[in-house]
Amino acid sequence: MKVKVNKEACIGCGACMSIADDVFEMDNDGLSSVKVAEVPEGSVDQAKEAVESCPTGAIEEA
């Protein structure tokens, strides 16, 4: 599974990072970014939860 963040829609709330901190991080602009090319098998459920929890829908499966 791969995920991507739409920087135009991200508001930097950090929900994704609090749910899946091994997949998401905050970049220098204070917005979410994906820190792995492929979501590790053990983190897929958390990544999917982060996609569903994003208040602006900025995260999607790629």
C-alpha positions, 0 to 999 in steps of 0.5 A: 500500500502507498499513500500520498498527501495533497499539500494543497488540502493539508492543514497540518493538524497532525492527526495522521502522524498521531495515528501512524507516526511510522508513516507520516511526519510533519515537513518544514512547512508544518504540513504532513508528508509521507516518510516511506515509499511503501507502507510497512505491512504492520502499519497498513491498518493505521495508515488506512485509519489516518486516511479516513481520519484526515479532516480535509481528505488530504490523504489518499491511497496512491 
